[in-house]
Amino acid sequence: MLAPKRTTRREPGRARLMPRELTALAFIAEAQPVATSAYREFLGVSLSVAQRSLRKLRNLGLVRVHVIALELPSHFTITRKAARLLAEGSTHSAQTHRVPRGLGKHHLTHHDGAVLLCAALHHACRQHGDITLSSFQFEDTIRRTLCLTRHTQVPDAVLTLQCGTGSALAWAVEIDQATETVPYVVENKAKPYAALQSRGAPLAGVTTWHIACIVPSEARLKRLVTALYEAGIPDGQWYFAVRNDLTANTVLTTAWRTVRTTPGGEQAELVIEPPLPAPPVSTACPNRSNGRHT
């Protein structure tokens, strides 16, 4: 067995589950498998506190620890005991929550990017107050819900955000790892997305949506931005964030950049702009007629 110190359950003693850990357990059930870093981001605590909390969940028999290699982080999934606990006091049965025996065919590095985004959004929305994460579906859930095979291309995740005024916005999430060529991304992702948007096709039942692309580096971001602009992809469709810059403190603010052109179309520039539901129209805005600043 790899890393028995990490995976072996120990006597929990007098340990008790705290309310925030019950909420975090529900997050693990939603996003599993979940790495320690994402669990930490969800709770907004230090690494040592997150590790102690996860050890408690393990010792209480609520999570299973998976170690692929000693140099890689641990991943966590829920147990049947956790599924029963989460079903208590809810309208869902214990069978609603999947209880994986292993990690299956997950591409962990790819999946971890979507889980980190989900954790950061949950934490940021709790702090923000005016923005709500209404839904977040991972690729596997999308495929199961729509009965799609691996051959059908779908986003890596789909989420919806709603602001206090009632306006909603959806994101089609792409976790880019620079394993696909830039021309491939343009032809097989950017152009199909642009075609859907030109037809007014909704995403997750929401008519206004953007593509949120998480990239591994600044260099990759600039190559994709240049290629999409040269291919004629409309500005403001794609929003980019470098993975290491994505945290609960930045996911609703400075993490995202998109291309905006001047009114006459003479110049295009990459600007900081979060893809959020539009606030109420304000005629007092000096820069843009719809009240949004970039």
C-alpha positions as CSV (number, residue, x, y, z in Angstrom):
1,M,0.0,0.0,0.0
2,L,1.3,3.5,-0.9
3,A,1.8,5.9,1.9
4,P,0.0,3.9,4.7
5,K,0.5,6.9,7.1
6,R,-1.8,8.9,4.9
7,T,-4.4,6.3,4.1
8,T,-4.7,4.3,7.4
9,R,-7.7,5.2,9.6
10,R,-6.8,5.7,13.2
11,E,-8.9,5.9,16.4
12,P,-10.7,9.3,16.3
13,G,-10.9,9.6,20.1
14,R,-13.3,12.4,21.1
15,A,-13.1,14.1,17.7
16,R,-16.4,15.6,16.6
17,L,-17.5,17.0,13.2
18,M,-17.7,20.8,13.1
19,P,-20.5,22.5,11.1
20,R,-18.0,23.9,8.6
21,E,-16.6,20.4,8.1
22,L,-20.0,19.0,7.3
23,T,-20.3,21.7,4.7
24,A,-16.9,20.8,3.4
25,L,-17.9,17.1,3.3
26,A,-20.8,18.1,1.0
27,F,-18.3,19.8,-1.2
28,I,-16.1,16.7,-1.4
29,A,-19.3,14.7,-2.4
30,E,-20.0,17.3,-5.1
31,A,-16.5,17.5,-6.5
32,Q,-14.7,14.2,-5.7
33,P,-12.0,13.3,-5.9
34,V,-10.8,16.5,-4.1
35,A,-7.1,17.3,-3.4
36,T,-6.0,18.8,-0.1
37,S,-5.3,22.2,-1.8
38,A,-8.9,22.5,-3.0
39,Y,-10.3,21.5,0.4
40,R,-8.1,24.2,1.9
41,E,-9.3,26.8,-0.6
42,F,-12.9,25.9,0.0
43,L,-12.6,26.4,3.8
44,G,-10.2,29.3,3.5
45,V,-7.8,27.9,6.1
46,S,-4.1,27.2,6.4
47,L,-2.6,24.0,4.9
48,S,-2.0,22.5,8.4
49,V,-5.6,23.2,9.5
50,A,-6.9,21.6,6.3
51,Q,-4.7,18.5,6.8
52,R,-5.9,18.1,10.4
53,S,-9.5,18.4,9.3
54,L,-9.0,15.8,6.6
55,R,-7.3,13.4,9.0
56,K,-10.3,13.8,11.3
57,L,-12.7,13.0,8.5
58,R,-10.6,10.0,7.6
59,N,-10.5,8.8,11.2
60,L,-14.2,9.2,11.5
61,G,-14.7,7.0,8.5
62,L,-16.2,9.8,6.4
63,V,-13.6,10.0,3.6
64,R,-11.3,7.6,1.8
65,V,-7.8,8.7,1.0
66,H,-6.2,7.9,-2.4
67,V,-2.5,8.1,-3.1
68,I,-1.4,7.7,-6.7
69,A,2.3,8.3,-6.1
70,L,4.3,9.4,-3.0
71,E,5.3,12.7,-4.6
72,L,1.7,13.6,-5.5
73,P,-1.0,15.1,-3.3
74,S,-3.6,12.9,-1.6
75,H,-7.1,12.9,-3.0
76,F,-10.3,12.3,-1.1
77,T,-13.7,10.7,-1.8
78,I,-16.7,10.1,0.5
79,T,-17.6,6.8,2.1
80,R,-21.0,5.2,2.5
81,K,-21.1,6.5,6.1
82,A,-20.6,10.1,4.8
83,A,-23.4,9.5,2.2
84,R,-25.8,8.5,4.9
85,L,-24.8,11.5,7.1
86,L,-25.3,13.9,4.2
87,A,-28.7,12.5,3.5
88,E,-29.9,13.1,7.0
89,G,-32.2,16.1,7.2
90,S,-32.1,16.5,3.4
91,T,-34.6,15.6,0.7
92,H,-32.0,13.3,-1.0
93,S,-31.4,9.7,-0.1
94,A,-27.9,8.3,0.6
95,Q,-28.0,6.7,-2.9
96,T,-28.0,10.2,-4.4
97,H,-24.3,10.6,-3.5
98,R,-21.8,8.6,-5.5
99,V,-19.4,6.5,-3.3
100,P,-16.4,5.7,-5.6
101,R,-14.3,2.7,-4.8
102,G,-11.3,4.2,-6.5
103,L,-10.3,7.1,-8.7
104,G,-11.5,5.5,-11.9
105,K,-10.5,7.1,-15.1
106,H,-10.1,10.6,-13.8
107,H,-7.4,12.7,-15.4
108,L,-6.4,14.1,-12.0
109,T,-4.4,17.2,-13.1
110,H,-7.2,18.2,-15.4
111,H,-10.0,17.5,-12.8
112,D,-8.0,19.3,-10.1
113,G,-8.2,22.5,-12.1
114,A,-12.0,22.4,-12.2
115,V,-12.2,21.5,-8.5
116,L,-9.9,24.4,-7.5
117,L,-12.1,26.8,-9.5
118,C,-15.2,25.3,-7.8
119,A,-13.6,25.7,-4.3
120,A,-12.5,29.2,-5.0
121,L,-16.0,30.3,-6.2
122,H,-17.7,28.7,-3.2
123,H,-15.4,30.6,-0.8
124,A,-15.5,33.8,-2.7
125,C,-19.3,33.8,-3.0
126,R,-19.6,33.3,0.8
127,Q,-17.5,36.4,1.3
128,H,-19.0,38.5,-1.5
129,G,-22.6,38.1,-0.5
130,D,-24.1,39.7,-3.7
131,I,-23.0,36.8,-6.0
132,T,-24.3,33.3,-5.7
133,L,-22.9,30.1,-7.2
134,S,-26.2,28.6,-8.3
135,S,-24.8,25.4,-9.9
136,F,-21.6,23.8,-10.8
137,Q,-21.4,20.6,-12.9
138,F,-18.2,18.8,-13.7
139,E,-17.6,17.0,-17.0
140,D,-18.5,13.5,-15.7
141,T,-21.8,14.8,-14.3
142,I,-22.6,16.5,-17.6
143,R,-21.9,13.3,-19.5
144,R,-24.0,11.2,-17.1
145,T,-26.9,13.7,-17.1
146,L,-27.0,13.9,-20.9
147,C,-26.0,10.3,-21.6
148,L,-23.0,11.3,-23.6
149,T,-20.0,9.2,-24.5
150,R,-16.4,10.2,-24.3
151,H,-16.4,11.0,-28.0
152,T,-18.7,13.9,-27.6
153,Q,-17.0,17.2,-26.7
154,V,-18.3,19.0,-23.7
155,P,-16.9,21.7,-21.4
156,D,-14.7,20.6,-18.5
157,A,-17.4,22.2,-16.3
158,V,-20.5,24.3,-16.5
159,L,-21.5,26.8,-13.8
160,T,-24.0,29.5,-13.3
161,L,-23.7,32.7,-11.2
162,Q,-26.5,34.9,-10.0
163,C,-26.3,38.4,-8.5
164,G,-28.7,40.0,-6.0
165,T,-30.6,41.8,-8.8
166,G,-31.6,38.4,-10.3
167,S,-29.4,38.5,-13.4
168,A,-27.6,35.3,-14.2
169,L,-24.5,34.3,-16.2
170,A,-23.2,30.9,-17.1
171,W,-19.6,29.8,-17.7
172,A,-18.4,27.1,-20.0
173,V,-15.1,26.1,-18.3
174,E,-12.1,25.0,-20.2
175,I,-9.1,23.7,-18.3
176,D,-6.2,24.2,-20.7
177,Q,-3.0,22.3,-20.0
178,A,-1.1,23.3,-23.2
179,T,-1.4,19.6,-24.4
180,E,-3.5,20.7,-27.4
181,T,-2.1,22.8,-30.2
182,V,-3.3,26.4,-30.4
183,P,-4.8,25.8,-33.9
184,Y,-6.7,22.8,-32.4
185,V,-8.2,25.0,-29.7
186,V,-9.3,27.6,-32.2
187,E,-10.9,25.1,-34.6
188,N,-12.4,22.6,-32.2
189,K,-13.4,24.8,-29.3
190,A,-13.4,28.6,-30.0
191,K,-15.2,28.4,-33.4
192,P,-17.9,26.0,-32.2
193,Y,-18.5,28.1,-29.1
194,A,-18.7,31.2,-31.3
195,A,-21.2,29.5,-33.6
196,L,-23.4,28.6,-30.6
197,Q,-23.3,32.1,-29.2
198,S,-24.1,33.6,-32.7
199,R,-27.3,31.5,-32.7
200,G,-28.2,32.6,-29.2
201,A,-28.0,29.1,-27.9
202,P,-28.4,29.0,-24.0
203,L,-26.0,27.3,-21.7
204,A,-27.4,25.5,-18.6
205,G,-30.7,27.3,-19.3
206,V,-29.0,30.8,-19.2
207,T,-28.9,32.9,-22.4
208,T,-25.9,35.0,-21.4
209,W,-22.7,33.0,-21.0
210,H,-18.9,33.1,-21.5
211,I,-16.0,30.7,-21.9
212,A,-13.8,30.8,-18.8
213,C,-10.4,29.3,-19.7
214,I,-7.8,28.4,-17.1
215,V,-4.3,28.2,-18.5
216,P,-1.0,27.0,-17.0
217,S,1.1,30.0,-17.8
218,E,1.2,33.6,-19.0
219,A,2.9,32.5,-22.3
220,R,0.1,30.1,-23.1
221,L,-2.5,32.8,-22.3
222,K,-0.9,35.2,-24.8
223,R,-0.6,32.6,-27.5
224,L,-4.3,31.7,-27.2
225,V,-5.4,35.3,-27.0
226,T,-3.5,36.2,-30.2
227,A,-4.8,33.1,-32.1
228,L,-8.4,33.8,-31.1
229,Y,-8.2,37.4,-32.1
230,E,-6.6,36.6,-35.5
231,A,-9.3,34.0,-36.1
232,G,-12.0,36.6,-35.6
233,I,-13.5,35.3,-32.4
234,P,-15.6,38.2,-31.0
235,D,-14.1,40.0,-28.0
236,G,-15.5,39.4,-24.6
237,Q,-16.4,35.7,-25.3
238,W,-13.3,34.2,-23.8
239,Y,-11.9,35.0,-20.4
240,F,-8.5,33.8,-19.3
241,A,-7.0,33.1,-15.9
242,V,-3.5,31.7,-15.1
243,R,-4.1,28.7,-12.7
244,N,-1.6,29.8,-10.0
245,D,-3.3,33.2,-9.9
246,L,-6.7,31.7,-9.2
247,T,-7.8,32.0,-5.5
248,A,-10.9,32.9,-3.6
249,N,-9.5,36.4,-3.3
250,T,-9.1,36.8,-7.1
251,V,-11.7,34.6,-8.8
252,L,-14.4,37.3,-8.7
253,T,-12.0,40.2,-9.4
254,T,-8.5,40.3,-10.9
255,A,-7.9,36.8,-12.0
256,W,-9.6,37.2,-15.3
257,R,-8.6,38.9,-18.5
258,T,-10.4,39.3,-21.8
259,V,-9.9,41.1,-25.1
260,R,-11.7,44.4,-25.6
261,T,-11.6,46.6,-28.7
262,T,-12.0,50.4,-28.9
263,P,-15.4,51.7,-30.1
264,G,-14.0,52.3,-33.6
265,G,-12.3,48.9,-33.7
266,E,-8.9,50.4,-34.3
267,Q,-7.2,48.8,-31.3
268,A,-7.6,45.7,-29.1
269,E,-6.2,45.2,-25.7
270,L,-6.2,42.6,-23.0
271,V,-8.0,44.0,-19.9
272,I,-8.7,42.8,-16.4
273,E,-12.4,42.0,-16.3
274,P,-14.2,39.3,-14.3
275,P,-17.0,37.4,-16.1
276,L,-19.8,38.3,-13.7
277,P,-23.6,38.8,-14.1
278,A,-24.3,42.3,-15.4
279,P,-25.2,44.8,-12.7
280,P,-28.2,47.1,-13.2
281,V,-27.8,49.6,-16.0
282,S,-26.4,52.9,-14.9
283,T,-26.4,56.0,-17.0
284,A,-23.9,57.6,-14.6
285,C,-21.0,55.5,-15.9
286,P,-18.5,57.7,-17.8
287,N,-16.8,54.9,-19.7
288,R,-19.5,52.4,-21.0
289,S,-23.1,52.8,-21.8
290,N,-24.1,49.6,-19.9
291,G,-22.6,50.6,-16.6
292,R,-19.8,48.0,-16.7
293,H,-16.2,49.1,-16.2
294,T,-13.2,47.2,-17.5
